[in-house]
Amino acid sequence: MSTSPTLSISEPGDVFERLAACHGFLTARDVAKMLAISEKTVYSYVSRNMIPHYKIEANVRFRPLELAEWLRNRAGLTTPASLSAGRSAVQ
């Protein structure tokens, strides 16, 4: 099973559009490329529980829609009801 998004991370476009087009989990490398930050920064956010993530053994994975919602919240943007309806909080 592949954890890579079906859309190329380097494609131009809005980060929210790219996240919405992704299916499956993203890796820290995918997230770093998409947000134009270092992998080290992504892992720092994970270690401080600042970003929604999942740990599977020693691996860290991210759900695209949860990242989009997290970005909107950090930017003070409103979250469309369709994204937040019926989903549980990340622990």
C-alpha positions as YAML, in Angstrom:
chain: A
units: angstrom
residues:
- id: 1
  name: MET
  ca: [0.00, 0.00, 0.00]
- id: 2
  name: SER
  ca: [1.40, 3.35, -1.01]
- id: 3
  name: THR
  ca: [1.27, 6.30, 1.36]
- id: 4
  name: SER
  ca: [2.23, 8.84, -1.28]
- id: 5
  name: PRO
  ca: [-0.37, 11.30, -2.52]
- id: 6
  name: THR
  ca: [-1.85, 10.75, -5.96]
- id: 7
  name: LEU
  ca: [-1.01, 14.34, -6.90]
- id: 8
  name: SER
  ca: [2.55, 15.51, -7.34]
- id: 9
  name: ILE
  ca: [3.54, 17.69, -4.38]
- id: 10
  name: SER
  ca: [5.52, 20.02, -6.64]
- id: 11
  name: GLU
  ca: [2.55, 20.91, -8.87]
- id: 12
  name: PRO
  ca: [1.61, 24.58, -8.80]
- id: 13
  name: GLY
  ca: [-1.56, 25.64, -7.06]
- id: 14
  name: ASP
  ca: [-3.00, 26.55, -3.71]
- id: 15
  name: VAL
  ca: [-1.85, 24.34, -0.83]
- id: 16
  name: PHE
  ca: [-5.47, 23.71, 0.14]
- id: 17
  name: GLU
  ca: [-6.27, 22.52, -3.39]
- id: 18
  name: ARG
  ca: [-3.25, 20.21, -3.35]
- id: 19
  name: LEU
  ca: [-4.22, 18.80, 0.05]
- id: 20
  name: ALA
  ca: [-7.81, 18.25, -1.07]
- id: 21
  name: ALA
  ca: [-6.57, 16.35, -4.13]
- id: 22
  name: CYS
  ca: [-4.38, 14.00, -2.07]
- id: 23
  name: HIS
  ca: [-5.63, 10.55, -1.13]
- id: 24
  name: GLY
  ca: [-4.12, 8.43, 1.61]
- id: 25
  name: PHE
  ca: [-1.60, 9.44, 4.21]
- id: 26
  name: LEU
  ca: [1.28, 11.87, 3.65]
- id: 27
  name: THR
  ca: [4.82, 11.44, 4.93]
- id: 28
  name: ALA
  ca: [6.79, 14.12, 6.77]
- id: 29
  name: ARG
  ca: [8.75, 14.67, 3.54]
- id: 30
  name: ASP
  ca: [5.50, 15.23, 1.60]
- id: 31
  name: VAL
  ca: [4.27, 17.72, 4.20]
- id: 32
  name: ALA
  ca: [7.59, 19.56, 4.27]
- id: 33
  name: LYS
  ca: [7.60, 19.95, 0.48]
- id: 34
  name: MET
  ca: [3.97, 21.04, 0.38]
- id: 35
  name: LEU
  ca: [4.42, 23.65, 3.13]
- id: 36
  name: ALA
  ca: [7.87, 24.76, 1.95]
- id: 37
  name: ILE
  ca: [9.47, 24.00, 5.31]
- id: 38
  name: SER
  ca: [12.17, 21.54, 6.35]
- id: 39
  name: GLU
  ca: [11.48, 17.98, 7.41]
- id: 40
  name: LYS
  ca: [13.20, 18.87, 10.68]
- id: 41
  name: THR
  ca: [10.55, 21.53, 11.29]
- id: 42
  name: VAL
  ca: [7.76, 19.04, 10.58]
- id: 43
  name: TYR
  ca: [9.25, 16.58, 13.07]
- id: 44
  name: SER
  ca: [9.65, 19.41, 15.59]
- id: 45
  name: TYR
  ca: [5.93, 20.18, 15.25]
- id: 46
  name: VAL
  ca: [5.17, 16.48, 15.73]
- id: 47
  name: SER
  ca: [7.34, 16.18, 18.85]
- id: 48
  name: ARG
  ca: [5.61, 19.23, 20.36]
- id: 49
  name: ASN
  ca: [2.16, 17.92, 19.29]
- id: 50
  name: MET
  ca: [1.56, 21.09, 17.27]
- id: 51
  name: ILE
  ca: [0.38, 19.39, 14.08]
- id: 52
  name: PRO
  ca: [-2.23, 16.64, 13.61]
- id: 53
  name: HIS
  ca: [-0.41, 13.38, 12.96]
- id: 54
  name: TYR
  ca: [-0.49, 9.64, 13.43]
- id: 55
  name: LYS
  ca: [2.34, 7.47, 14.67]
- id: 56
  name: ILE
  ca: [2.50, 3.97, 13.26]
- id: 57
  name: GLU
  ca: [5.39, 2.24, 15.00]
- id: 58
  name: ALA
  ca: [8.34, 4.55, 14.24]
- id: 59
  name: ASN
  ca: [6.60, 6.20, 11.27]
- id: 60
  name: VAL
  ca: [4.72, 9.50, 11.30]
- id: 61
  name: ARG
  ca: [1.87, 10.05, 8.85]
- id: 62
  name: PHE
  ca: [-0.55, 12.90, 8.15]
- id: 63
  name: ARG
  ca: [-4.09, 13.03, 6.75]
- id: 64
  name: PRO
  ca: [-4.43, 15.72, 4.08]
- id: 65
  name: LEU
  ca: [-7.85, 17.03, 5.16]
- id: 66
  name: GLU
  ca: [-6.71, 17.33, 8.79]
- id: 67
  name: LEU
  ca: [-3.65, 19.29, 7.65]
- id: 68
  name: ALA
  ca: [-5.86, 21.63, 5.61]
- id: 69
  name: GLU
  ca: [-8.10, 22.22, 8.62]
- id: 70
  name: TRP
  ca: [-5.04, 22.78, 10.85]
- id: 71
  name: LEU
  ca: [-3.64, 25.33, 8.38]
- id: 72
  name: ARG
  ca: [-6.96, 27.15, 8.20]
- id: 73
  name: ASN
  ca: [-7.15, 27.31, 12.00]
- id: 74
  name: ARG
  ca: [-3.57, 28.57, 12.26]
- id: 75
  name: ALA
  ca: [-4.29, 31.25, 9.65]
- id: 76
  name: GLY
  ca: [-7.57, 32.22, 11.32]
- id: 77
  name: LEU
  ca: [-9.60, 31.09, 8.30]
- id: 78
  name: THR
  ca: [-12.96, 29.42, 8.69]
- id: 79
  name: THR
  ca: [-13.27, 25.71, 8.08]
- id: 80
  name: PRO
  ca: [-15.94, 24.61, 5.61]
- id: 81
  name: ALA
  ca: [-18.63, 22.55, 7.35]
- id: 82
  name: SER
  ca: [-18.06, 19.68, 4.91]
- id: 83
  name: LEU
  ca: [-14.52, 19.16, 6.23]
- id: 84
  name: SER
  ca: [-15.32, 19.23, 9.92]
- id: 85
  name: ALA
  ca: [-18.68, 17.46, 9.88]
- id: 86
  name: GLY
  ca: [-18.55, 13.99, 11.31]
- id: 87
  name: ARG
  ca: [-14.83, 13.72, 11.99]
- id: 88
  name: SER
  ca: [-13.31, 13.13, 15.36]
- id: 89
  name: ALA
  ca: [-10.42, 15.05, 16.88]
- id: 90
  name: VAL
  ca: [-6.85, 13.78, 16.51]
- id: 91
  name: GLN
  ca: [-5.37, 12.52, 19.74]
...
